[in-house]
């Protein structure tokens, strides 16, 4: 089992770093692991309590010494609960058990003290050395002194002077004469090195090579010796054989003859290096964790979102200022408040919230009931609500393993306003689209009627139905009028079709079509134009017949647009080829030419309404730029695809891919 540390709600983050802290995070984590390893390998049990006597830190040795079952000791539990458990297993009568419990709980609040305790069912005696911590808590080391007690008890039977040593229960004993020179120093039975070599006998303590960290304490010790006063727990250091400083703690009593003559001192010594180092490491880890927590809170204060952590009782453990910006509490006052009380304080300011789907703010009780219901069962996804101050808040609440809640509150007012603006813009666009469609429908009627008349009368004049014309030039004029009117009629038809497609009102009727026959019909319709342009038109296919399901009018319109473009942009002497292939359940019709081609930069633009490639040859040809856009849209409506491949000066190939069965699933 690894060393334990206080939970996050206590304000410490053992081994944790601050996001973005880089190398310092790695160093902190490394030190935390080293500390955990060191504490786990101590001979002593270690217990760290906070100012409320709650468990913050302990090691496995502590559990073993007291014979506690695994899992009993938990971070945050009261020391009184551990004492109660220990008393309950001693088989005492209720009255005696209650008295012992009260006495031990009272003693547990006395800091800077040493005491001994027994563990009867393990036949073990423990020495507890408790020291206060700067934050009001304490750190206690537990040393198994069972063997020492047994040795001292045996010595007490043979010589009275060792009774005092038994009471002191130290690592070694010493004696000094009236000149304060050592006359006896025992070999330390529990210390790894000899901090008092034999040649110390005959020397005074001030003649030894001591490491004094506190000169005032040293002077007080000398004064005690000069005044022949008892002293307790005087601390100093000595270097061992490896040059490391060992921390020593000694106590002594003056010895007087019956006539009052000072005879010297008798005392004990203990090597407290391990305890001191463990305490210093624990304090350093505590300071590092508090520093990390402070840096984390500083970082959280810089974010615009509200952040908070609640414990299992729904009391606020920590938060940033953004979380309580509408509450009358100060940041220091709100810590420890229940979530319900925070909501009530918010409502007390006059703020009101809108329930989902409501256009009026809810009353205080109604809002409190809804918010607490959401709190008890946090939804998996964030939820959003609006306040009477006009702000929108997105709330994300997640349960922690210990039953607490981590909450994040984000002001999404700007996003909501942008959504409203987007919705209004979309409504305006839809209204404009409807107005455009209505306008185009009206224009269709208004334009087609006179155009039909123009085309009819131009055809009568062109064909000289009512007699020969006075001059052939009039016939040419009539032909121009008829072709121009026809071009305008086709343009109106294309514009209306594109409008229907954009509005989603274009209805297609798939039916069985003999593809090769349909291609031949379309080739016949552009044969005159191709012949006039001096072009060769050919068809290539390995099929004798090929039937597909498609809308006949849409297919014919696509083929005519592609063939017309190929004829229009291919110089005299060029070739226009139509190829038909089948790949699985798809039919592919490729219309290729040896024309002027399309620049690479222009390819992404083609297929958009009214887009044209601005080159010399194109400006010599009429066109609205709707042909390819309309063809692409019609192909997609039939579940197909239109792909354009071209290189400037090398011709163009446009491939139409359609499902053979009329299924609209795309490739």
TORDREN-791062 format. One record per residue (C-alpha): x, y, z negated; residue in three letters. Coordinates in steps of 0.1 Angstrom, whole numbers, plus 5000, padded with zeros to 4 digits. Example, Ala and Ser with C-alpha at 12.3 -4.5 7.8 and 13.67 -1.06 7.14 Angstrom:
[[5123 4955 4922] ALA]
[[5137 4989 4929] SER]
//
This chain:
[[5000 5000 5000] UNK]
[[5013 5034 5009] UNK]
[[5014 5064 4985] UNK]
[[4980 5081 4982] UNK]
[[4973 5118 4986] UNK]
[[4944 5141 4978] UNK]
[[4916 5143 5005] UNK]
[[4913 5172 5029] UNK]
[[4885 5188 5009] UNK]
[[4909 5194 4980] UNK]
[[4929 5217 5003] UNK]
[[4959 5197 5010] UNK]
[[4970 5180 5042] UNK]
[[4997 5155 5033] UNK]
[[5019 5148 5063] UNK]
[[4999 5171 5085] UNK]
[[5012 5200 5106] UNK]
[[4996 5230 5122] UNK]
[[4986 5228 5158] UNK]
[[5013 5243 5179] UNK]
[[5039 5241 5151] UNK]
[[5063 5220 5173] UNK]
[[5094 5207 5155] UNK]
[[5083 5219 5121] UNK]
[[5053 5196 5124] UNK]
[[5076 5166 5131] UNK]
[[5099 5175 5102] UNK]
[[5070 5178 5079] UNK]
[[5056 5144 5089] UNK]
[[5091 5129 5085] UNK]
[[5095 5143 5050] UNK]
[[5060 5131 5041] UNK]
[[5069 5095 5052] UNK]
[[5102 5097 5033] UNK]
[[5084 5109 5002] UNK]
[[5058 5081 5004] UNK]
[[5086 5055 5007] UNK]
[[5105 5070 4978] UNK]
[[5075 5071 4955] UNK]
[[5066 5035 4964] UNK]
[[5100 5023 4954] UNK]
[[5101 5040 4920] UNK]
[[5104 5018 4889] UNK]
[[5080 5041 4872] UNK]
[[5043 5047 4878] UNK]
[[5034 5081 4891] UNK]
[[5001 5100 4886] UNK]
[[4994 5136 4897] UNK]
[[4962 5153 4884] UNK]
[[4947 5187 4893] UNK]
[[4936 5212 4868] UNK]
[[4902 5194 4865] UNK]
[[4919 5161 4856] UNK]
[[4910 5147 4891] UNK]
[[4934 5122 4907] UNK]
[[4954 5138 4935] UNK]
[[4984 5114 4940] UNK]
[[4995 5080 4927] UNK]
[[5017 5051 4936] UNK]
[[5013 5014 4937] UNK]
[[5035 5009 4906] UNK]
[[5010 5029 4886] UNK]
[[4982 5005 4895] UNK]
[[5003 4975 4888] UNK]
[[5015 4988 4854] UNK]
[[4979 4993 4842] UNK]
[[4966 4962 4859] UNK]
[[4940 4981 4879] UNK]
[[4923 4962 4907] UNK]
[[4928 4973 4943] UNK]
[[4906 5001 4953] UNK]
[[4897 5013 4918] UNK]
[[4919 5044 4919] UNK]
[[4906 5069 4944] UNK]
[[4916 5104 4953] UNK]
[[4893 5129 4936] UNK]
[[4881 5106 4908] UNK]
[[4883 5118 4872] UNK]
[[4910 5105 4849] UNK]
[[4882 5099 4823] UNK]
[[4867 5073 4846] UNK]
[[4900 5053 4847] UNK]
[[4902 5056 4809] UNK]
[[4866 5044 4806] UNK]
[[4874 5014 4827] UNK]
[[4905 5005 4807] UNK]
[[4886 5008 4773] UNK]
[[4858 4987 4787] UNK]
[[4880 4957 4792] UNK]
[[4895 4957 4756] UNK]
[[4865 4938 4741] UNK]
[[4859 4965 4714] UNK]
[[4827 4969 4696] UNK]
[[4806 4998 4710] UNK]
[[4813 5022 4682] UNK]
[[4850 5016 4682] UNK]
[[4851 5017 4720] UNK]
[[4834 5051 4720] UNK]
[[4858 5065 4694] UNK]
[[4888 5052 4714] UNK]
[[4874 5066 4746] UNK]
[[4869 5101 4731] UNK]
[[4904 5101 4715] UNK]
[[4921 5091 4747] UNK]
[[4902 5116 4769] UNK]
[[4911 5144 4744] UNK]
[[4948 5134 4745] UNK]
[[4947 5134 4783] UNK]
[[4943 5171 4783] UNK]
[[4975 5177 4763] UNK]
[[5002 5186 4787] UNK]
[[5040 5186 4783] UNK]
[[5039 5156 4760] UNK]
[[5051 5121 4758] UNK]
[[5030 5092 4745] UNK]
[[5028 5055 4746] UNK]
[[5000 5032 4755] UNK]
[[4994 4995 4754] UNK]
[[4979 4973 4781] UNK]
[[4967 4943 4759] UNK]
[[4957 4919 4786] UNK]
[[4992 4923 4802] UNK]
[[5010 4924 4768] UNK]
[[5027 4956 4781] UNK]
[[5037 4989 4765] UNK]
[[5040 5020 4787] UNK]
[[5056 5053 4780] UNK]
[[5037 5083 4795] UNK]
[[5057 5115 4801] UNK]
[[5033 5142 4811] UNK]
[[5045 5176 4825] UNK]
[[5024 5206 4835] UNK]
[[5024 5219 4871] UNK]
[[5022 5255 4881] UNK]
[[4987 5252 4895] UNK]
[[4973 5239 4861] UNK]
[[4975 5203 4870] UNK]
[[5000 5178 4856] UNK]
[[5023 5150 4867] UNK]
[[5028 5119 4845] UNK]
[[5054 5092 4849] UNK]
[[5048 5058 4833] UNK]
[[5078 5037 4822] UNK]
[[5074 5001 4812] UNK]
[[5091 5001 4777] UNK]
[[5080 4967 4766] UNK]
[[5115 4953 4767] UNK]
[[5129 4984 4749] UNK]
[[5103 4980 4721] UNK]
[[5112 4944 4718] UNK]
[[5149 4952 4715] UNK]
[[5144 4980 4690] UNK]
[[5121 4959 4669] UNK]
[[5147 4931 4668] UNK]
[[5174 4957 4658] UNK]
[[5151 4972 4631] UNK]
[[5151 4939 4613] UNK]
[[5188 4940 4609] UNK]
[[5197 4976 4604] UNK]
[[5175 5005 4592] UNK]
[[5192 5032 4612] UNK]
[[5178 5018 4644] UNK]
[[5143 5024 4632] UNK]
[[5147 5060 4644] UNK]
[[5159 5048 4678] UNK]
[[5129 5025 4681] UNK]
[[5106 5055 4674] UNK]
[[5124 5075 4701] UNK]
[[5124 5046 4727] UNK]
[[5152 5060 4749] UNK]
[[5176 5046 4774] UNK]
[[5206 5049 4751] UNK]
[[5216 5061 4717] UNK]
[[5245 5082 4704] UNK]
[[5260 5095 4672] UNK]
[[5282 5125 4663] UNK]
[[5302 5133 4633] UNK]
[[5303 5165 4613] UNK]
[[5325 5181 4639] UNK]
[[5299 5172 4666] UNK]
[[5323 5147 4682] UNK]
[[5308 5115 4696] UNK]
[[5315 5085 4674] UNK]
[[5292 5060 4692] UNK]
[[5275 5059 4726] UNK]
[[5256 5027 4736] UNK]
[[5257 5013 4771] UNK]
[[5226 5024 4789] UNK]
[[5205 4992 4795] UNK]
[[5181 5007 4820] UNK]
[[5204 5031 4839] UNK]
[[5222 5021 4871] UNK]
[[5254 5041 4864] UNK]
[[5272 5049 4832] UNK]
[[5266 5085 4826] UNK]
[[5285 5083 4792] UNK]
[[5317 5064 4798] UNK]
[[5335 5050 4768] UNK]
[[5362 5077 4768] UNK]
[[5335 5103 4758] UNK]
[[5340 5091 4723] UNK]
[[5359 5116 4703] UNK]
[[5348 5146 4724] UNK]
[[5323 5173 4718] UNK]
[[5294 5177 4742] UNK]
[[5307 5211 4753] UNK]
[[5340 5194 4762] UNK]
[[5323 5171 4787] UNK]
[[5319 5179 4824] UNK]
[[5283 5189 4823] UNK]
[[5261 5206 4849] UNK]
[[5242 5233 4832] UNK]
[[5213 5247 4853] UNK]
[[5197 5268 4825] UNK]
[[5222 5288 4806] UNK]
[[5196 5302 4781] UNK]
[[5185 5266 4772] UNK]
[[5222 5257 4768] UNK]
[[5228 5286 4744] UNK]
[[5197 5276 4724] UNK]
[[5210 5241 4722] UNK]
[[5244 5253 4708] UNK]
[[5225 5275 4683] UNK]
[[5205 5245 4672] UNK]
[[5237 5225 4667] UNK]
[[5253 5253 4648] UNK]
[[5222 5257 4626] UNK]
[[5220 5219 4621] UNK]
[[5184 5219 4635] UNK]
[[5167 5189 4652] UNK]
[[5163 5194 4690] UNK]
[[5141 5177 4716] UNK]
[[5143 5172 4753] UNK]
[[5174 5192 4761] UNK]
[[5182 5187 4797] UNK]
[[5215 5189 4816] UNK]
[[5232 5171 4844] UNK]
[[5262 5149 4848] UNK]
[[5279 5136 4879] UNK]
[[5280 5098 4884] UNK]
[[5309 5078 4899] UNK]
[[5296 5088 4934] UNK]
[[5296 5125 4926] UNK]
[[5258 5127 4925] UNK]
[[5241 5147 4897] UNK]
[[5222 5126 4872] UNK]
[[5196 5145 4852] UNK]
[[5198 5137 4815] UNK]
[[5173 5143 4787] UNK]
[[5185 5140 4751] UNK]
[[5169 5145 4717] UNK]
[[5187 5144 4683] UNK]
[[5182 5148 4645] UNK]
[[5208 5160 4621] UNK]
[[5221 5136 4594] UNK]
[[5226 5148 4559] UNK]
[[5241 5129 4529] UNK]
[[5221 5127 4497] UNK]
[[5239 5157 4483] UNK]
[[5230 5177 4515] UNK]
[[5263 5175 4531] UNK]
[[5260 5176 4569] UNK]
[[5273 5143 4583] UNK]
[[5266 5147 4621] UNK]
[[5238 5140 4646] UNK]
[[5220 5108 4657] UNK]
[[5200 5108 4689] UNK]
[[5189 5093 4721] UNK]
[[5194 5099 4758] UNK]
[[5175 5091 4789] UNK]
[[5182 5093 4826] UNK]
[[5152 5111 4841] UNK]
[[5167 5116 4876] UNK]
[[5141 5094 4893] UNK]
[[5112 5111 4875] UNK]
[[5126 5146 4882] UNK]
[[5133 5139 4918] UNK]
[[5098 5124 4923] UNK]
[[5082 5154 4907] UNK]
[[5102 5178 4928] UNK]
[[5094 5159 4959] UNK]
[[5057 5158 4950] UNK]
[[5058 5195 4943] UNK]
[[5076 5202 4976] UNK]
[[5050 5181 4994] UNK]
[[5022 5199 4976] UNK]
[[5037 5233 4985] UNK]
[[5042 5221 5021] UNK]
[[5007 5209 5024] UNK]
[[4993 5241 5009] UNK]
[[5015 5261 5033] UNK]
[[5002 5240 5062] UNK]
[[4966 5245 5050] UNK]
[[4972 5283 5048] UNK]
[[4986 5283 5083] UNK]
[[4957 5262 5095] UNK]
[[4932 5286 5080] UNK]
[[4951 5316 5095] UNK]
[[4948 5299 5129] UNK]
[[4911 5292 5123] UNK]
[[4905 5329 5115] UNK]
[[4919 5339 5149] UNK]
[[4893 5319 5169] UNK]
[[4860 5334 5178] UNK]
[[4840 5303 5168] UNK]
[[4826 5297 5133] UNK]
[[4842 5266 5117] UNK]
[[4833 5250 5084] UNK]
[[4837 5217 5064] UNK]
[[4811 5205 5039] UNK]
[[4815 5177 5014] UNK]
[[4792 5147 5009] UNK]
[[4770 5169 4986] UNK]
[[4767 5194 5015] UNK]
[[4787 5220 4996] UNK]
[[4811 5242 5016] UNK]
[[4847 5232 5012] UNK]
[[4863 5256 5036] UNK]
[[4854 5278 5065] UNK]
[[4865 5309 5085] UNK]
[[4849 5343 5083] UNK]
[[4831 5339 5116] UNK]
[[4810 5311 5101] UNK]
[[4795 5334 5074] UNK]
[[4793 5367 5094] UNK]
[[4756 5370 5087] UNK]
[[4756 5360 5050] UNK]
[[4758 5384 5021] UNK]
[[4784 5362 5003] UNK]
[[4820 5371 5004] UNK]
[[4843 5344 5019] UNK]
[[4856 5336 4984] UNK]
[[4821 5334 4969] UNK]
[[4806 5312 4996] UNK]
[[4830 5283 4990] UNK]
[[4812 5257 4970] UNK]
[[4778 5268 4980] UNK]
[[4753 5243 4993] UNK]
[[4743 5245 5029] UNK]
[[4707 5251 5020] UNK]
[[4716 5281 4998] UNK]
[[4737 5296 5027] UNK]
[[4707 5293 5050] UNK]
[[4684 5309 5024] UNK]
[[4709 5338 5019] UNK]
[[4710 5343 5057] UNK]
[[4671 5345 5058] UNK]
[[4672 5369 5028] UNK]
[[4689 5394 5051] UNK]
[[4658 5395 5073] UNK]
[[4673 5374 5100] UNK]
[[4649 5350 5117] UNK]
[[4654 5321 5142] UNK]
[[4634 5309 5172] UNK]
[[4624 5272 5171] UNK]
[[4630 5254 5204] UNK]
[[4603 5263 5230] UNK]
[[4588 5291 5208] UNK]
[[4586 5327 5220] UNK]
[[4581 5341 5184] UNK]
[[4606 5338 5155] UNK]
[[4597 5312 5129] UNK]
[[4588 5320 5093] UNK]
[[4615 5315 5066] UNK]
[[4600 5282 5053] UNK]
[[4594 5268 5088] UNK]
[[4629 5277 5099] UNK]
[[4645 5263 5067] UNK]
[[4625 5230 5071] UNK]
[[4636 5226 5108] UNK]
[[4672 5235 5101] UNK]
[[4675 5211 5072] UNK]
[[4659 5183 5092] UNK]
[[4686 5188 5120] UNK]
[[4712 5188 5092] UNK]
[[4702 5155 5078] UNK]
[[4704 5138 5112] UNK]
[[4728 5157 5133] UNK]
[[4721 5151 5170] UNK]
[[4750 5136 5191] UNK]
[[4750 5167 5214] UNK]
[[4753 5203 5203] UNK]
[[4720 5222 5201] UNK]
[[4712 5259 5208] UNK]
[[4689 5284 5191] UNK]
[[4682 5321 5194] UNK]
[[4681 5345 5165] UNK]
[[4661 5377 5159] UNK]
[[4693 5397 5164] UNK]
[[4693 5386 5201] UNK]
[[4722 5363 5198] UNK]
[[4723 5326 5209] UNK]
[[4742 5301 5188] UNK]
[[4754 5266 5198] UNK]
[[4758 5243 5168] UNK]
[[4778 5211 5167] UNK]
[[4777 5191 5135] UNK]
[[4795 5158 5130] UNK]
[[4795 5134 5100] UNK]
[[4828 5125 5085] UNK]
[[4837 5091 5071] UNK]
[[4832 5103 5035] UNK]
[[4797 5116 5042] UNK]
[[4807 5152 5047] UNK]
[[4800 5174 5078] UNK]
[[4823 5193 5101] UNK]
[[4804 5222 5117] UNK]
[[4813 5244 5147] UNK]
[[4792 5275 5156] UNK]
[[4798 5291 5189] UNK]
[[4782 5324 5201] UNK]
[[4769 5316 5236] UNK]
[[4749 5348 5241] UNK]
[[4770 5359 5271] UNK]
[[4765 5324 5287] UNK]
[[4727 5326 5281] UNK]
[[4725 5360 5296] UNK]
[[4745 5349 5326] UNK]
[[4721 5319 5329] UNK]
[[4692 5343 5328] UNK]
[[4708 5366 5354] UNK]
[[4715 5335 5375] UNK]
[[4679 5323 5371] UNK]
[[4667 5358 5382] UNK]
[[4691 5358 5411] UNK]
[[4679 5324 5421] UNK]
[[4643 5335 5419] UNK]
[[4651 5365 5440] UNK]
[[4669 5343 5465] UNK]
[[4640 5319 5467] UNK]
[[4616 5349 5472] UNK]
[[4639 5362 5499] UNK]
[[4640 5328 5515] UNK]
[[4602 5326 5515] UNK]
[[4600 5361 5529] UNK]
[[4625 5351 5556] UNK]
[[4605 5320 5565] UNK]
[[4573 5339 5567] UNK]
[[4590 5365 5588] UNK]
[[4604 5339 5611] UNK]
[[4571 5322 5614] UNK]
[[4554 5355 5623] UNK]
[[4582 5364 5647] UNK]
[[4579 5330 5663] UNK]
[[4543 5337 5671] UNK]
[[4549 5374 5681] UNK]
[[4579 5366 5703] UNK]
[[4568 5333 5719] UNK]
[[4536 5348 5733] UNK]
[[4552 5375 5754] UNK]
[[4582 5353 5763] UNK]
[[4558 5327 5777] UNK]
[[4542 5354 5798] UNK]
[[4575 5367 5809] UNK]
[[4587 5332 5818] UNK]
[[4554 5324 5836] UNK]
[[4554 5356 5857] UNK]
[[4591 5353 5864] UNK]
[[4586 5318 5877] UNK]
[[4557 5329 5899] UNK]
[[4579 5356 5915] UNK]
[[4609 5333 5917] UNK]
[[4589 5307 5935] UNK]
[[4570 5333 5957] UNK]
[[4537 5317 5949] UNK]
[[4517 5347 5962] UNK]
[[4539 5354 5992] UNK]
[[4574 5362 6003] UNK]
[[4593 5389 5986] UNK]
[[4604 5420 6005] UNK]
[[4641 5413 5996] UNK]
[[4659 5382 5984] UNK]
[[4675 5404 5956] UNK]
[[4641 5404 5938] UNK]
[[4642 5366 5937] UNK]
[[4676 5367 5920] UNK]
[[4663 5392 5895] UNK]
[[4633 5369 5887] UNK]
[[4656 5339 5882] UNK]
[[4677 5359 5858] UNK]
[[4646 5370 5839] UNK]
[[4633 5334 5837] UNK]
[[4667 5320 5825] UNK]
[[4672 5348 5799] UNK]
[[4637 5343 5786] UNK]
[[4644 5305 5784] UNK]
[[4675 5312 5764] UNK]
[[4656 5334 5740] UNK]
[[4630 5307 5736] UNK]
[[4657 5281 5727] UNK]
[[4673 5306 5703] UNK]
[[4639 5312 5685] UNK]
[[4634 5274 5683] UNK]
[[4669 5269 5668] UNK]
[[4664 5297 5643] UNK]
[[4630 5282 5632] UNK]
[[4645 5247 5629] UNK]
[[4674 5260 5608] UNK]
[[4649 5279 5586] UNK]
[[4628 5247 5581] UNK]
[[4659 5227 5572] UNK]
[[4671 5253 5546] UNK]
[[4636 5254 5531] UNK]
[[4634 5216 5530] UNK]
[[4603 5215 5553] UNK]
[[4618 5198 5583] UNK]
[[4599 5165 5587] UNK]
[[4615 5137 5607] UNK]
[[4598 5106 5620] UNK]
[[4622 5077 5625] UNK]
[[4613 5053 5653] UNK]
[[4630 5027 5674] UNK]
[[4651 5043 5701] UNK]
[[4671 5027 5729] UNK]
[[4703 5047 5723] UNK]
[[4720 5042 5757] UNK]
[[4688 5052 5775] UNK]
[[4685 5083 5754] UNK]
[[4721 5093 5762] UNK]
[[4714 5088 5799] UNK]
[[4684 5111 5797] UNK]
[[4705 5138 5780] UNK]
[[4733 5134 5806] UNK]
[[4707 5139 5833] UNK]
[[4696 5171 5817] UNK]
[[4731 5186 5817] UNK]
[[4742 5170 5850] UNK]
[[4734 5202 5870] UNK]
[[4754 5224 5847] UNK]
[[4783 5199 5847] UNK]
[[4783 5197 5885] UNK]
[[4782 5235 5889] UNK]
[[4812 5237 5865] UNK]
[[4832 5211 5885] UNK]
[[4834 5186 5856] UNK]
[[4834 5148 5856] UNK]
[[4810 5132 5831] UNK]
[[4813 5095 5821] UNK]
[[4800 5071 5795] UNK]
[[4819 5043 5778] UNK]
[[4804 5015 5757] UNK]
[[4808 4978 5753] UNK]
[[4771 4974 5747] UNK]
[[4745 4966 5774] UNK]
[[4717 4979 5751] UNK]
[[4717 4994 5716] UNK]
[[4686 5001 5696] UNK]
[[4686 5023 5665] UNK]
[[4659 5039 5643] UNK]
[[4660 5077 5643] UNK]
[[4640 5108 5650] UNK]
[[4639 5111 5688] UNK]
[[4636 5149 5690] UNK]
[[4664 5154 5664] UNK]
[[4687 5129 5682] UNK]
[[4680 5145 5716] UNK]
[[4686 5180 5702] UNK]
[[4720 5169 5687] UNK]
[[4731 5152 5719] UNK]
[[4721 5181 5741] UNK]
[[4739 5206 5718] UNK]
[[4771 5185 5718] UNK]
[[4770 5179 5756] UNK]
[[4762 5216 5763] UNK]
[[4792 5227 5742] UNK]
[[4815 5203 5760] UNK]
[[4804 5215 5794] UNK]
[[4805 5252 5783] UNK]
[[4840 5251 5770] UNK]
[[4857 5228 5795] UNK]
[[4874 5244 5825] UNK]
[[4867 5232 5861] UNK]
[[4883 5198 5869] UNK]
[[4880 5187 5833] UNK]
[[4864 5156 5818] UNK]
[[4834 5151 5794] UNK]
[[4831 5116 5780] UNK]
[[4804 5100 5758] UNK]
[[4815 5069 5739] UNK]
[[4792 5046 5719] UNK]
[[4806 5021 5693] UNK]
[[4791 5002 5664] UNK]
[[4808 4996 5630] UNK]
[[4788 4974 5608] UNK]
[[4754 4989 5603] UNK]
[[4763 5023 5618] UNK]
[[4762 5036 5653] UNK]
[[4789 5062 5664] UNK]
[[4784 5085 5694] UNK]
[[4816 5105 5703] UNK]
[[4813 5134 5727] UNK]
[[4848 5144 5738] UNK]
[[4861 5169 5764] UNK]
[[4894 5182 5778] UNK]
[[4884 5218 5771] UNK]
[[4901 5247 5754] UNK]
[[4900 5231 5720] UNK]
[[4896 5248 5686] UNK]
[[4923 5263 5665] UNK]
[[4930 5245 5632] UNK]
[[4921 5276 5611] UNK]
[[4886 5277 5627] UNK]
[[4876 5241 5621] UNK]
[[4864 5246 5585] UNK]
[[4841 5274 5597] UNK]
[[4824 5255 5624] UNK]
[[4791 5240 5614] UNK]
[[4780 5271 5595] UNK]
[[4751 5290 5609] UNK]
[[4761 5317 5635] UNK]
[[4799 5309 5632] UNK]
[[4818 5311 5664] UNK]
[[4855 5308 5674] UNK]
[[4865 5342 5687] UNK]
[[4887 5335 5717] UNK]
[[4887 5347 5753] UNK]
[[4870 5318 5768] UNK]
[[4842 5317 5742] UNK]
[[4834 5354 5747] UNK]
[[4827 5346 5784] UNK]
[[4800 5321 5774] UNK]
[[4766 5328 5757] UNK]
[[4758 5312 5724] UNK]
[[4743 5320 5690] UNK]
[[4766 5298 5669] UNK]
[[4736 5278 5657] UNK]
[[4742 5246 5678] UNK]
[[4767 5229 5656] UNK]
[[4752 5240 5623] UNK]
[[4718 5227 5634] UNK]
[[4733 5195 5647] UNK]
[[4751 5188 5615] UNK]
[[4720 5195 5594] UNK]
[[4698 5172 5615] UNK]
[[4725 5145 5613] UNK]
[[4726 5147 5575] UNK]
[[4688 5146 5573] UNK]
[[4689 5113 5592] UNK]
[[4715 5099 5568] UNK]
[[4743 5106 5593] UNK]
[[4775 5126 5596] UNK]
[[4791 5149 5621] UNK]
[[4829 5150 5623] UNK]
[[4848 5175 5645] UNK]
[[4883 5168 5657] UNK]
[[4901 5192 5679] UNK]
[[4935 5208 5688] UNK]
[[4939 5240 5706] UNK]
[[4945 5234 5743] UNK]
[[4939 5197 5740] UNK]
[[4902 5193 5739] UNK]
[[4876 5185 5712] UNK]
[[4859 5153 5700] UNK]
[[4827 5155 5680] UNK]
[[4815 5122 5665] UNK]
[[4780 5116 5654] UNK]
[[4776 5086 5629] UNK]
[[4741 5073 5622] UNK]
[[4727 5043 5603] UNK]
[[4712 5018 5627] UNK]
[[4682 5010 5605] UNK]
[[4673 5047 5598] UNK]
[[4683 5043 5561] UNK]
[[4693 5078 5548] UNK]
[[4722 5064 5526] UNK]
[[4753 5083 5537] UNK]
[[4788 5069 5543] UNK]
//
